[in-house]
């Protein structure tokens, strides 16, 4: 069996091939690359907030509009 044909079970009713997972990841990255710089910064700040809420510390940039 090829590596891309191996199946991975998510939950009880969702089964994906490894190849499908990597194809989805590639699509996601291509969509992210199309975002404007401003949108990418907004996403970064959102991730900083999530990280700070988990760790209890960390830097969160301030966006001035």
PDBQT receptor file of N, H, CA, C and O in Angstrom, charges set to zero:
ATOM      1  N   UNK A   1       0.856  -1.178   0.000  1.00  0.00    +0.000 N 
ATOM      2  CA  UNK A   1       0.000   0.000   0.000  1.00  0.00    +0.000 C 
ATOM      3  C   UNK A   1       0.903   1.242   0.000  1.00  0.00    +0.000 C 
ATOM      4  O   UNK A   1       1.860   1.331   0.769  1.00  0.00    +0.000 OA
ATOM      5  N   UNK A   2       0.578   2.186  -0.872  1.00  0.00    +0.000 N 
ATOM      6  H   UNK A   2      -0.200   2.113  -1.497  1.00  0.00    +0.000 HD
ATOM      7  CA  UNK A   2       1.332   3.434  -0.936  1.00  0.00    +0.000 C 
ATOM      8  C   UNK A   2       1.027   4.279   0.291  1.00  0.00    +0.000 C 
ATOM      9  O   UNK A   2      -0.038   4.163   0.897  1.00  0.00    +0.000 OA
ATOM     10  N   UNK A   3       1.995   5.144   0.650  1.00  0.00    +0.000 N 
ATOM     11  H   UNK A   3       2.860   5.238   0.157  1.00  0.00    +0.000 HD
ATOM     12  CA  UNK A   3       1.817   6.017   1.814  1.00  0.00    +0.000 C 
ATOM     13  C   UNK A   3       0.568   6.888   1.685  1.00  0.00    +0.000 C 
ATOM     14  O   UNK A   3      -0.165   7.062   2.658  1.00  0.00    +0.000 OA
ATOM     15  N   UNK A   4       0.317   7.443   0.482  1.00  0.00    +0.000 N 
ATOM     16  H   UNK A   4       0.913   7.302  -0.309  1.00  0.00    +0.000 HD
ATOM     17  CA  UNK A   4      -0.828   8.336   0.276  1.00  0.00    +0.000 C 
ATOM     18  C   UNK A   4      -2.172   7.623   0.397  1.00  0.00    +0.000 C 
ATOM     19  O   UNK A   4      -3.206   8.265   0.587  1.00  0.00    +0.000 OA
ATOM     20  N   UNK A   5      -2.156   6.300   0.287  1.00  0.00    +0.000 N 
ATOM     21  H   UNK A   5      -1.316   5.779   0.132  1.00  0.00    +0.000 HD
ATOM     22  CA  UNK A   5      -3.403   5.544   0.345  1.00  0.00    +0.000 C 
ATOM     23  C   UNK A   5      -3.751   5.103   1.771  1.00  0.00    +0.000 C 
ATOM     24  O   UNK A   5      -4.860   4.630   2.021  1.00  0.00    +0.000 OA
ATOM     25  N   UNK A   6      -2.818   5.254   2.694  1.00  0.00    +0.000 N 
ATOM     26  H   UNK A   6      -1.917   5.638   2.491  1.00  0.00    +0.000 HD
ATOM     27  CA  UNK A   6      -3.104   4.880   4.079  1.00  0.00    +0.000 C 
ATOM     28  C   UNK A   6      -4.234   5.751   4.607  1.00  0.00    +0.000 C 
ATOM     29  O   UNK A   6      -4.307   6.942   4.305  1.00  0.00    +0.000 OA
ATOM     30  N   UNK A   7      -5.107   5.149   5.392  1.00  0.00    +0.000 N 
ATOM     31  H   UNK A   7      -5.047   4.182   5.637  1.00  0.00    +0.000 HD
ATOM     32  CA  UNK A   7      -6.271   5.862   5.895  1.00  0.00    +0.000 C 
ATOM     33  C   UNK A   7      -6.097   6.224   7.359  1.00  0.00    +0.000 C 
ATOM     34  O   UNK A   7      -5.510   5.479   8.144  1.00  0.00    +0.000 OA
ATOM     35  N   UNK A   8      -6.624   7.391   7.701  1.00  0.00    +0.000 N 
ATOM     36  H   UNK A   8      -7.101   7.996   7.063  1.00  0.00    +0.000 HD
ATOM     37  CA  UNK A   8      -6.566   7.877   9.072  1.00  0.00    +0.000 C 
ATOM     38  C   UNK A   8      -7.994   8.127   9.526  1.00  0.00    +0.000 C 
ATOM     39  O   UNK A   8      -8.782   8.739   8.804  1.00  0.00    +0.000 OA
ATOM     40  N   UNK A   9      -8.325   7.660  10.709  1.00  0.00    +0.000 N 
ATOM     41  H   UNK A   9      -7.685   7.163  11.296  1.00  0.00    +0.000 HD
ATOM     42  CA  UNK A   9      -9.683   7.788  11.238  1.00  0.00    +0.000 C 
ATOM     43  C   UNK A   9      -9.757   9.005  12.161  1.00  0.00    +0.000 C 
ATOM     44  O   UNK A   9      -8.979   9.127  13.108  1.00  0.00    +0.000 OA
ATOM     45  N   UNK A  10     -10.705   9.905  11.871  1.00  0.00    +0.000 N 
ATOM     46  H   UNK A  10     -11.337   9.806  11.102  1.00  0.00    +0.000 HD
ATOM     47  CA  UNK A  10     -11.004  11.054  12.712  1.00  0.00    +0.000 C 
ATOM     48  C   UNK A  10     -12.400  10.834  13.259  1.00  0.00    +0.000 C 
ATOM     49  O   UNK A  10     -13.332  10.571  12.499  1.00  0.00    +0.000 OA
ATOM     50  N   UNK A  11     -12.550  10.938  14.553  1.00  0.00    +0.000 N 
ATOM     51  H   UNK A  11     -11.793  11.152  15.170  1.00  0.00    +0.000 HD
ATOM     52  CA  UNK A  11     -13.817  10.631  15.212  1.00  0.00    +0.000 C 
ATOM     53  C   UNK A  11     -14.198   9.197  14.880  1.00  0.00    +0.000 C 
ATOM     54  O   UNK A  11     -13.331   8.342  14.700  1.00  0.00    +0.000 OA
ATOM     55  N   UNK A  12     -15.478   8.943  14.802  1.00  0.00    +0.000 N 
ATOM     56  H   UNK A  12     -16.182   9.638  14.949  1.00  0.00    +0.000 HD
ATOM     57  CA  UNK A  12     -15.899   7.574  14.506  1.00  0.00    +0.000 C 
ATOM     58  C   UNK A  12     -16.363   7.408  13.071  1.00  0.00    +0.000 C 
ATOM     59  O   UNK A  12     -16.388   6.297  12.540  1.00  0.00    +0.000 OA
ATOM     60  N   UNK A  13     -16.733   8.528  12.441  1.00  0.00    +0.000 N 
ATOM     61  H   UNK A  13     -16.712   9.430  12.872  1.00  0.00    +0.000 HD
ATOM     62  CA  UNK A  13     -17.352   8.404  11.131  1.00  0.00    +0.000 C 
ATOM     63  C   UNK A  13     -16.602   9.111  10.006  1.00  0.00    +0.000 C 
ATOM     64  O   UNK A  13     -17.092   9.160   8.878  1.00  0.00    +0.000 OA
ATOM     65  N   UNK A  14     -15.431   9.654  10.292  1.00  0.00    +0.000 N 
ATOM     66  H   UNK A  14     -15.033   9.614  11.209  1.00  0.00    +0.000 HD
ATOM     67  CA  UNK A  14     -14.700  10.375   9.250  1.00  0.00    +0.000 C 
ATOM     68  C   UNK A  14     -13.352   9.695   9.016  1.00  0.00    +0.000 C 
ATOM     69  O   UNK A  14     -12.508   9.621   9.910  1.00  0.00    +0.000 OA
ATOM     70  N   UNK A  15     -13.175   9.205   7.800  1.00  0.00    +0.000 N 
ATOM     71  H   UNK A  15     -13.860   9.265   7.074  1.00  0.00    +0.000 HD
ATOM     72  CA  UNK A  15     -11.937   8.528   7.424  1.00  0.00    +0.000 C 
ATOM     73  C   UNK A  15     -11.361   9.248   6.211  1.00  0.00    +0.000 C 
ATOM     74  O   UNK A  15     -12.052   9.452   5.213  1.00  0.00    +0.000 OA
ATOM     75  N   UNK A  16     -10.096   9.630   6.304  1.00  0.00    +0.000 N 
ATOM     76  H   UNK A  16      -9.534   9.465   7.115  1.00  0.00    +0.000 HD
ATOM     77  CA  UNK A  16      -9.422  10.315   5.198  1.00  0.00    +0.000 C 
ATOM     78  C   UNK A  16      -8.160   9.566   4.807  1.00  0.00    +0.000 C 
ATOM     79  O   UNK A  16      -7.499   8.948   5.642  1.00  0.00    +0.000 OA
ATOM     80  N   UNK A  17      -7.840   9.633   3.525  1.00  0.00    +0.000 N 
ATOM     81  H   UNK A  17      -8.377  10.135   2.847  1.00  0.00    +0.000 HD
ATOM     82  CA  UNK A  17      -6.554   9.114   3.079  1.00  0.00    +0.000 C 
ATOM     83  C   UNK A  17      -5.485  10.137   3.424  1.00  0.00    +0.000 C 
ATOM     84  O   UNK A  17      -5.766  11.334   3.493  1.00  0.00    +0.000 OA
ATOM     85  N   UNK A  18      -4.265   9.674   3.639  1.00  0.00    +0.000 N 
ATOM     86  H   UNK A  18      -4.037   8.702   3.583  1.00  0.00    +0.000 HD
ATOM     87  CA  UNK A  18      -3.154  10.588   3.912  1.00  0.00    +0.000 C 
ATOM     88  C   UNK A  18      -3.030  11.615   2.796  1.00  0.00    +0.000 C 
ATOM     89  O   UNK A  18      -2.783  12.792   3.057  1.00  0.00    +0.000 OA
ATOM     90  N   UNK A  19      -3.202  11.175   1.557  1.00  0.00    +0.000 N 
ATOM     91  H   UNK A  19      -3.403  10.219   1.345  1.00  0.00    +0.000 HD
ATOM     92  CA  UNK A  19      -3.103  12.071   0.410  1.00  0.00    +0.000 C 
ATOM     93  C   UNK A  19      -4.121  13.198   0.471  1.00  0.00    +0.000 C 
ATOM     94  O   UNK A  19      -3.810  14.335   0.115  1.00  0.00    +0.000 OA
ATOM     95  N   UNK A  20      -5.337  12.893   0.920  1.00  0.00    +0.000 N 
ATOM     96  H   UNK A  20      -5.589  11.970   1.209  1.00  0.00    +0.000 HD
ATOM     97  CA  UNK A  20      -6.383  13.914   1.052  1.00  0.00    +0.000 C 
ATOM     98  C   UNK A  20      -6.004  14.963   2.088  1.00  0.00    +0.000 C 
ATOM     99  O   UNK A  20      -6.276  16.151   1.912  1.00  0.00    +0.000 OA
ATOM    100  N   UNK A  21      -5.379  14.516   3.159  1.00  0.00    +0.000 N 
ATOM    101  H   UNK A  21      -5.159  13.551   3.301  1.00  0.00    +0.000 HD
ATOM    102  CA  UNK A  21      -4.962  15.451   4.202  1.00  0.00    +0.000 C 
ATOM    103  C   UNK A  21      -3.921  16.418   3.649  1.00  0.00    +0.000 C 
ATOM    104  O   UNK A  21      -4.017  17.626   3.869  1.00  0.00    +0.000 OA
ATOM    105  N   UNK A  22      -2.922  15.894   2.931  1.00  0.00    +0.000 N 
ATOM    106  H   UNK A  22      -2.843  14.914   2.752  1.00  0.00    +0.000 HD
ATOM    107  CA  UNK A  22      -1.876  16.740   2.374  1.00  0.00    +0.000 C 
ATOM    108  C   UNK A  22      -2.406  17.653   1.269  1.00  0.00    +0.000 C 
ATOM    109  O   UNK A  22      -1.941  18.784   1.130  1.00  0.00    +0.000 OA
ATOM    110  N   UNK A  23      -3.373  17.177   0.481  1.00  0.00    +0.000 N 
ATOM    111  H   UNK A  23      -3.751  16.258   0.594  1.00  0.00    +0.000 HD
ATOM    112  CA  UNK A  23      -3.990  18.022  -0.548  1.00  0.00    +0.000 C 
ATOM    113  C   UNK A  23      -4.734  19.188   0.104  1.00  0.00    +0.000 C 
ATOM    114  O   UNK A  23      -4.660  20.323  -0.368  1.00  0.00    +0.000 OA
ATOM    115  N   UNK A  24      -5.444  18.902   1.183  1.00  0.00    +0.000 N 
ATOM    116  H   UNK A  24      -5.505  17.980   1.567  1.00  0.00    +0.000 HD
ATOM    117  CA  UNK A  24      -6.158  19.954   1.907  1.00  0.00    +0.000 C 
ATOM    118  C   UNK A  24      -5.194  20.966   2.508  1.00  0.00    +0.000 C 
ATOM    119  O   UNK A  24      -5.453  22.169   2.498  1.00  0.00    +0.000 OA
ATOM    120  N   UNK A  25      -4.086  20.467   3.026  1.00  0.00    +0.000 N 
ATOM    121  H   UNK A  25      -3.876  19.489   3.033  1.00  0.00    +0.000 HD
ATOM    122  CA  UNK A  25      -3.074  21.354   3.602  1.00  0.00    +0.000 C 
ATOM    123  C   UNK A  25      -2.492  22.266   2.520  1.00  0.00    +0.000 C 
ATOM    124  O   UNK A  25      -2.284  23.456   2.753  1.00  0.00    +0.000 OA
ATOM    125  N   UNK A  26      -2.233  21.711   1.352  1.00  0.00    +0.000 N 
ATOM    126  H   UNK A  26      -2.402  20.744   1.163  1.00  0.00    +0.000 HD
ATOM    127  CA  UNK A  26      -1.702  22.507   0.243  1.00  0.00    +0.000 C 
ATOM    128  C   UNK A  26      -2.700  23.582  -0.197  1.00  0.00    +0.000 C 
ATOM    129  O   UNK A  26      -2.312  24.722  -0.453  1.00  0.00    +0.000 OA
ATOM    130  N   UNK A  27      -3.985  23.220  -0.286  1.00  0.00    +0.000 N 
ATOM    131  H   UNK A  27      -4.300  22.293  -0.079  1.00  0.00    +0.000 HD
ATOM    132  CA  UNK A  27      -5.023  24.201  -0.631  1.00  0.00    +0.000 C 
ATOM    133  C   UNK A  27      -5.079  25.319   0.393  1.00  0.00    +0.000 C 
ATOM    134  O   UNK A  27      -5.159  26.495   0.038  1.00  0.00    +0.000 OA
ATOM    135  N   UNK A  28      -5.035  24.947   1.668  1.00  0.00    +0.000 N 
ATOM    136  H   UNK A  28      -4.969  23.992   1.957  1.00  0.00    +0.000 HD
ATOM    137  CA  UNK A  28      -5.075  25.930   2.748  1.00  0.00    +0.000 C 
ATOM    138  C   UNK A  28      -3.920  26.917   2.615  1.00  0.00    +0.000 C 
ATOM    139  O   UNK A  28      -4.123  28.125   2.736  1.00  0.00    +0.000 OA
ATOM    140  N   UNK A  29      -2.720  26.421   2.371  1.00  0.00    +0.000 N 
ATOM    141  H   UNK A  29      -2.554  25.439   2.273  1.00  0.00    +0.000 HD
ATOM    142  CA  UNK A  29      -1.554  27.293   2.263  1.00  0.00    +0.000 C 
ATOM    143  C   UNK A  29      -1.644  28.217   1.043  1.00  0.00    +0.000 C 
ATOM    144  O   UNK A  29      -1.229  29.374   1.105  1.00  0.00    +0.000 OA
ATOM    145  N   UNK A  30      -2.177  27.712  -0.040  1.00  0.00    +0.000 N 
ATOM    146  H   UNK A  30      -2.514  26.772  -0.091  1.00  0.00    +0.000 HD
ATOM    147  CA  UNK A  30      -2.348  28.561  -1.232  1.00  0.00    +0.000 C 
ATOM    148  C   UNK A  30      -3.365  29.669  -0.968  1.00  0.00    +0.000 C 
ATOM    149  O   UNK A  30      -3.176  30.800  -1.416  1.00  0.00    +0.000 OA
ATOM    150  N   UNK A  31      -4.434  29.357  -0.249  1.00  0.00    +0.000 N 
ATOM    151  H   UNK A  31      -4.587  28.439   0.115  1.00  0.00    +0.000 HD
ATOM    152  CA  UNK A  31      -5.432  30.374   0.098  1.00  0.00    +0.000 C 
ATOM    153  C   UNK A  31      -4.840  31.405   1.052  1.00  0.00    +0.000 C 
ATOM    154  O   UNK A  31      -5.089  32.601   0.901  1.00  0.00    +0.000 OA
ATOM    155  N   UNK A  32      -4.062  30.955   2.029  1.00  0.00    +0.000 N 
ATOM    156  H   UNK A  32      -3.859  29.983   2.151  1.00  0.00    +0.000 HD
ATOM    157  CA  UNK A  32      -3.422  31.869   2.967  1.00  0.00    +0.000 C 
ATOM    158  C   UNK A  32      -2.449  32.810   2.251  1.00  0.00    +0.000 C 
ATOM    159  O   UNK A  32      -2.344  33.984   2.606  1.00  0.00    +0.000 OA
ATOM    160  N   UNK A  33      -1.749  32.300   1.256  1.00  0.00    +0.000 N 
ATOM    161  H   UNK A  33      -1.835  31.346   0.967  1.00  0.00    +0.000 HD
ATOM    162  CA  UNK A  33      -0.771  33.110   0.525  1.00  0.00    +0.000 C 
ATOM    163  C   UNK A  33      -1.446  34.253  -0.231  1.00  0.00    +0.000 C 
ATOM    164  O   UNK A  33      -0.816  35.279  -0.487  1.00  0.00    +0.000 OA
ATOM    165  N   UNK A  34      -2.707  34.087  -0.588  1.00  0.00    +0.000 N 
ATOM    166  H   UNK A  34      -3.218  33.253  -0.381  1.00  0.00    +0.000 HD
ATOM    167  CA  UNK A  34      -3.439  35.113  -1.338  1.00  0.00    +0.000 C 
ATOM    168  C   UNK A  34      -3.940  36.253  -0.446  1.00  0.00    +0.000 C 
ATOM    169  O   UNK A  34      -4.348  37.296  -0.955  1.00  0.00    +0.000 OA
ATOM    170  N   UNK A  35      -3.914  36.068   0.871  1.00  0.00    +0.000 N 
ATOM    171  H   UNK A  35      -3.582  35.220   1.285  1.00  0.00    +0.000 HD
ATOM    172  CA  UNK A  35      -4.407  37.102   1.780  1.00  0.00    +0.000 C 
ATOM    173  C   UNK A  35      -3.520  38.337   1.740  1.00  0.00    +0.000 C 
ATOM    174  O   UNK A  35      -2.323  38.254   1.463  1.00  0.00    +0.000 OA
ATOM    175  N   UNK A  36      -4.121  39.472   2.020  1.00  0.00    +0.000 N 
ATOM    176  H   UNK A  36      -5.093  39.540   2.245  1.00  0.00    +0.000 HD
ATOM    177  CA  UNK A  36      -3.359  40.715   2.082  1.00  0.00    +0.000 C 
ATOM    178  C   UNK A  36      -2.469  40.700   3.327  1.00  0.00    +0.000 C 
ATOM    179  O   UNK A  36      -2.700  39.940   4.267  1.00  0.00    +0.000 OA
ATOM    180  N   UNK A  37      -1.455  41.551   3.306  1.00  0.00    +0.000 N 
ATOM    181  H   UNK A  37      -1.267  42.168   2.542  1.00  0.00    +0.000 HD
ATOM    182  CA  UNK A  37      -0.558  41.660   4.453  1.00  0.00    +0.000 C 
ATOM    183  C   UNK A  37      -1.346  42.005   5.709  1.00  0.00    +0.000 C 
ATOM    184  O   UNK A  37      -1.088  41.446   6.775  1.00  0.00    +0.000 OA
ATOM    185  N   UNK A  38      -2.304  42.920   5.592  1.00  0.00    +0.000 N 
ATOM    186  H   UNK A  38      -2.513  43.374   4.726  1.00  0.00    +0.000 HD
ATOM    187  CA  UNK A  38      -3.111  43.336   6.737  1.00  0.00    +0.000 C 
ATOM    188  C   UNK A  38      -3.891  42.167   7.331  1.00  0.00    +0.000 C 
ATOM    189  O   UNK A  38      -3.967  42.019   8.551  1.00  0.00    +0.000 OA
ATOM    190  N   UNK A  39      -4.463  41.344   6.469  1.00  0.00    +0.000 N 
ATOM    191  H   UNK A  39      -4.401  41.464   5.478  1.00  0.00    +0.000 HD
ATOM    192  CA  UNK A  39      -5.223  40.177   6.948  1.00  0.00    +0.000 C 
ATOM    193  C   UNK A  39      -4.304  39.193   7.664  1.00  0.00    +0.000 C 
ATOM    194  O   UNK A  39      -4.682  38.609   8.679  1.00  0.00    +0.000 OA
ATOM    195  N   UNK A  40      -3.100  39.011   7.133  1.00  0.00    +0.000 N 
ATOM    196  H   UNK A  40      -2.793  39.485   6.308  1.00  0.00    +0.000 HD
ATOM    197  CA  UNK A  40      -2.141  38.105   7.764  1.00  0.00    +0.000 C 
ATOM    198  C   UNK A  40      -1.759  38.608   9.158  1.00  0.00    +0.000 C 
ATOM    199  O   UNK A  40      -1.617  37.810  10.085  1.00  0.00    +0.000 OA
ATOM    200  N   UNK A  41      -1.593  39.917   9.310  1.00  0.00    +0.000 N 
ATOM    201  H   UNK A  41      -1.709  40.565   8.557  1.00  0.00    +0.000 HD
ATOM    202  CA  UNK A  41      -1.259  40.491  10.617  1.00  0.00    +0.000 C 
ATOM    203  C   UNK A  41      -2.422  40.299  11.590  1.00  0.00    +0.000 C 
ATOM    204  O   UNK A  41      -2.200  39.988  12.760  1.00  0.00    +0.000 OA
ATOM    205  N   UNK A  42      -3.658  40.480  11.120  1.00  0.00    +0.000 N 
ATOM    206  H   UNK A  42      -3.838  40.732  10.170  1.00  0.00    +0.000 HD
ATOM    207  CA  UNK A  42      -4.827  40.262  11.984  1.00  0.00    +0.000 C 
ATOM    208  C   UNK A  42      -4.866  38.818  12.487  1.00  0.00    +0.000 C 
ATOM    209  O   UNK A  42      -5.176  38.569  13.652  1.00  0.00    +0.000 OA
ATOM    210  N   UNK A  43      -4.550  37.873  11.605  1.00  0.00    +0.000 N 
ATOM    211  H   UNK A  43      -4.298  38.075  10.658  1.00  0.00    +0.000 HD
ATOM    212  CA  UNK A  43      -4.512  36.462  11.998  1.00  0.00    +0.000 C 
ATOM    213  C   UNK A  43      -3.413  36.229  13.026  1.00  0.00    +0.000 C 
ATOM    214  O   UNK A  43      -3.611  35.509  14.004  1.00  0.00    +0.000 OA
ATOM    215  N   UNK A  44      -2.248  36.843  12.799  1.00  0.00    +0.000 N 
ATOM    216  H   UNK A  44      -2.087  37.428  12.004  1.00  0.00    +0.000 HD
ATOM    217  CA  UNK A  44      -1.140  36.712  13.730  1.00  0.00    +0.000 C 
ATOM    218  C   UNK A  44      -1.518  37.226  15.115  1.00  0.00    +0.000 C 
ATOM    219  O   UNK A  44      -1.218  36.575  16.115  1.00  0.00    +0.000 OA
ATOM    220  N   UNK A  45      -2.166  38.376  15.186  1.00  0.00    +0.000 N 
ATOM    221  H   UNK A  45      -2.409  38.905  14.373  1.00  0.00    +0.000 HD
ATOM    222  CA  UNK A  45      -2.573  38.952  16.468  1.00  0.00    +0.000 C 
ATOM    223  C   UNK A  45      -3.587  38.031  17.156  1.00  0.00    +0.000 C 
ATOM    224  O   UNK A  45      -3.537  37.842  18.371  1.00  0.00    +0.000 OA
ATOM    225  N   UNK A  46      -4.492  37.469  16.380  1.00  0.00    +0.000 N 
ATOM    226  H   UNK A  46      -4.532  37.623  15.393  1.00  0.00    +0.000 HD
ATOM    227  CA  UNK A  46      -5.472  36.534  16.944  1.00  0.00    +0.000 C 
ATOM    228  C   UNK A  46      -4.755  35.320  17.552  1.00  0.00    +0.000 C 
ATOM    229  O   UNK A  46      -5.118  34.867  18.637  1.00  0.00    +0.000 OA
ATOM    230  N   UNK A  47      -3.748  34.800  16.861  1.00  0.00    +0.000 N 
ATOM    231  H   UNK A  47      -3.453  35.168  15.979  1.00  0.00    +0.000 HD
ATOM    232  CA  UNK A  47      -2.978  33.667  17.381  1.00  0.00    +0.000 C 
ATOM    233  C   UNK A  47      -2.180  34.052  18.617  1.00  0.00    +0.000 C 
ATOM    234  O   UNK A  47      -2.032  33.253  19.541  1.00  0.00    +0.000 OA
ATOM    235  N   UNK A  48      -1.661  35.294  18.632  1.00  0.00    +0.000 N 
ATOM    236  H   UNK A  48      -1.782  35.943  17.881  1.00  0.00    +0.000 HD
ATOM    237  CA  UNK A  48      -0.951  35.774  19.819  1.00  0.00    +0.000 C 
ATOM    238  C   UNK A  48      -1.885  35.811  21.027  1.00  0.00    +0.000 C 
ATOM    239  O   UNK A  48      -1.489  35.437  22.131  1.00  0.00    +0.000 OA
ATOM    240  N   UNK A  49      -3.118  36.261  20.821  1.00  0.00    +0.000 N 
ATOM    241  H   UNK A  49      -3.440  36.565  19.924  1.00  0.00    +0.000 HD
ATOM    242  CA  UNK A  49      -4.089  36.304  21.920  1.00  0.00    +0.000 C 
ATOM    243  C   UNK A  49      -4.409  34.898  22.435  1.00  0.00    +0.000 C 
ATOM    244  O   UNK A  49      -4.513  34.675  23.641  1.00  0.00    +0.000 OA
ATOM    245  N   UNK A  50      -4.561  33.970  21.513  1.00  0.00    +0.000 N 
ATOM    246  H   UNK A  50      -4.477  34.151  20.533  1.00  0.00    +0.000 HD
ATOM    247  CA  UNK A  50      -4.847  32.582  21.902  1.00  0.00    +0.000 C 
ATOM    248  C   UNK A  50      -3.681  32.025  22.716  1.00  0.00    +0.000 C 
ATOM    249  O   UNK A  50      -3.886  31.402  23.758  1.00  0.00    +0.000 OA
ATOM    250  N   UNK A  51      -2.455  32.252  22.235  1.00  0.00    +0.000 N 
ATOM    251  H   UNK A  51      -2.289  32.757  21.388  1.00  0.00    +0.000 HD
ATOM    252  CA  UNK A  51      -1.273  31.756  22.940  1.00  0.00    +0.000 C 
ATOM    253  C   UNK A  51      -1.170  32.365  24.337  1.00  0.00    +0.000 C 
ATOM    254  O   UNK A  51      -0.840  31.673  25.300  1.00  0.00    +0.000 OA
ATOM    255  N   UNK A  52      -1.456  33.670  24.442  1.00  0.00    +0.000 N 
ATOM    256  H   UNK A  52      -1.724  34.232  23.659  1.00  0.00    +0.000 HD
ATOM    257  CA  UNK A  52      -1.384  34.329  25.751  1.00  0.00    +0.000 C 
ATOM    258  C   UNK A  52      -2.445  33.777  26.690  1.00  0.00    +0.000 C 
ATOM    259  O   UNK A  52      -2.190  33.608  27.883  1.00  0.00    +0.000 OA
ATOM    260  N   UNK A  53      -3.627  33.496  26.167  1.00  0.00    +0.000 N 
ATOM    261  H   UNK A  53      -3.834  33.633  25.199  1.00  0.00    +0.000 HD
ATOM    262  CA  UNK A  53      -4.689  32.968  27.037  1.00  0.00    +0.000 C 
ATOM    263  C   UNK A  53      -4.339  31.571  27.552  1.00  0.00    +0.000 C 
ATOM    264  O   UNK A  53      -4.774  31.184  28.636  1.00  0.00    +0.000 OA
ATOM    265  N   UNK A  54      -3.567  30.825  26.790  1.00  0.00    +0.000 N 
ATOM    266  H   UNK A  54      -3.213  31.139  25.909  1.00  0.00    +0.000 HD
ATOM    267  CA  UNK A  54      -3.162  29.482  27.219  1.00  0.00    +0.000 C 
ATOM    268  C   UNK A  54      -1.992  29.551  28.190  1.00  0.00    +0.000 C 
ATOM    269  O   UNK A  54      -1.999  28.907  29.239  1.00  0.00    +0.000 OA
ATOM    270  N   UNK A  55      -0.982  30.346  27.823  1.00  0.00    +0.000 N 
ATOM    271  H   UNK A  55      -0.976  30.870  26.971  1.00  0.00    +0.000 HD
ATOM    272  CA  UNK A  55       0.236  30.431  28.633  1.00  0.00    +0.000 C 
ATOM    273  C   UNK A  55       0.107  31.383  29.818  1.00  0.00    +0.000 C 
ATOM    274  O   UNK A  55       0.803  31.227  30.821  1.00  0.00    +0.000 OA
ATOM    275  N   UNK A  56      -0.780  32.368  29.703  1.00  0.00    +0.000 N 
ATOM    276  H   UNK A  56      -1.345  32.495  28.888  1.00  0.00    +0.000 HD
ATOM    277  CA  UNK A  56      -0.907  33.367  30.756  1.00  0.00    +0.000 C 
ATOM    278  C   UNK A  56       0.073  34.514  30.611  1.00  0.00    +0.000 C 
ATOM    279  O   UNK A  56       0.111  35.415  31.449  1.00  0.00    +0.000 OA
ATOM    280  N   UNK A  57       0.863  34.483  29.558  1.00  0.00    +0.000 N 
ATOM    281  H   UNK A  57       0.833  33.751  28.877  1.00  0.00    +0.000 HD
ATOM    282  CA  UNK A  57       1.810  35.555  29.291  1.00  0.00    +0.000 C 
ATOM    283  C   UNK A  57       2.117  35.547  27.793  1.00  0.00    +0.000 C 
ATOM    284  O   UNK A  57       1.778  34.602  27.082  1.00  0.00    +0.000 OA
ATOM    285  N   UNK A  58       2.753  36.601  27.337  1.00  0.00    +0.000 N 
ATOM    286  H   UNK A  58       3.028  37.370  27.915  1.00  0.00    +0.000 HD
ATOM    287  CA  UNK A  58       3.134  36.676  25.938  1.00  0.00    +0.000 C 
ATOM    288  C   UNK A  58       2.840  38.016  25.332  1.00  0.00    +0.000 C 
ATOM    289  O   UNK A  58       2.102  38.822  25.899  1.00  0.00    +0.000 OA
ATOM    290  N   UNK A  59       3.418  38.254  24.179  1.00  0.00    +0.000 N 
ATOM    291  H   UNK A  59       4.018  37.599  23.719  1.00  0.00    +0.000 HD
ATOM    292  CA  UNK A  59       3.274  39.526  23.474  1.00  0.00    +0.000 C 
ATOM    293  C   UNK A  59       2.055  39.459  22.569  1.00  0.00    +0.000 C 
ATOM    294  O   UNK A  59       1.834  38.470  21.870  1.00  0.00    +0.000 OA
ATOM    295  N   UNK A  60       1.267  40.527  22.593  1.00  0.00    +0.000 N 
ATOM    296  H   UNK A  60       1.446  41.330  23.161  1.00  0.00    +0.000 HD
ATOM    297  CA  UNK A  60       0.164  40.677  21.649  1.00  0.00    +0.000 C 
ATOM    298  C   UNK A  60       0.316  42.061  21.025  1.00  0.00    +0.000 C 
ATOM    299  O   UNK A  60       0.257  43.077  21.717  1.00  0.00    +0.000 OA
ATOM    300  N   UNK A  61       0.511  42.084  19.725  1.00  0.00    +0.000 N 
ATOM    301  H   UNK A  61       0.560  41.259  19.163  1.00  0.00    +0.000 HD
ATOM    302  CA  UNK A  61       0.680  43.344  19.029  1.00  0.00    +0.000 C 
ATOM    303  C   UNK A  61      -0.625  44.145  19.073  1.00  0.00    +0.000 C 
ATOM    304  O   UNK A  61      -1.713  43.571  19.121  1.00  0.00    +0.000 OA
ATOM    305  N   UNK A  62      -0.507  45.441  19.057  1.00  0.00    +0.000 N 
ATOM    306  H   UNK A  62       0.377  45.907  19.018  1.00  0.00    +0.000 HD
ATOM    307  CA  UNK A  62      -1.673  46.318  18.996  1.00  0.00    +0.000 C 
ATOM    308  C   UNK A  62      -1.807  46.806  17.569  1.00  0.00    +0.000 C 
ATOM    309  O   UNK A  62      -0.846  47.300  16.979  1.00  0.00    +0.000 OA
ATOM    310  N   UNK A  63      -2.999  46.667  17.017  1.00  0.00    +0.000 N 
ATOM    311  H   UNK A  63      -3.780  46.265  17.496  1.00  0.00    +0.000 HD
ATOM    312  CA  UNK A  63      -3.252  47.117  15.650  1.00  0.00    +0.000 C 
ATOM    313  C   UNK A  63      -3.926  48.469  15.722  1.00  0.00    +0.000 C 
ATOM    314  O   UNK A  63      -4.963  48.634  16.364  1.00  0.00    +0.000 OA
ATOM    315  N   UNK A  64      -3.320  49.434  15.051  1.00  0.00    +0.000 N 
ATOM    316  H   UNK A  64      -2.477  49.300  14.530  1.00  0.00    +0.000 HD
ATOM    317  CA  UNK A  64      -3.923  50.788  14.981  1.00  0.00    +0.000 C 
ATOM    318  C   UNK A  64      -4.489  50.969  13.590  1.00  0.00    +0.000 C 
ATOM    319  O   UNK A  64      -3.779  50.845  12.593  1.00  0.00    +0.000 OA
ATOM    320  N   UNK A  65      -5.771  51.264  13.536  1.00  0.00    +0.000 N 
ATOM    321  H   UNK A  65      -6.348  51.365  14.346  1.00  0.00    +0.000 HD
ATOM    322  CA  UNK A  65      -6.426  51.411  12.236  1.00  0.00    +0.000 C 
ATOM    323  C   UNK A  65      -6.787  52.840  11.976  1.00  0.00    +0.000 C 
ATOM    324  O   UNK A  65      -7.348  53.154  10.926  1.00  0.00    +0.000 OA
TER     325      UNK A  65
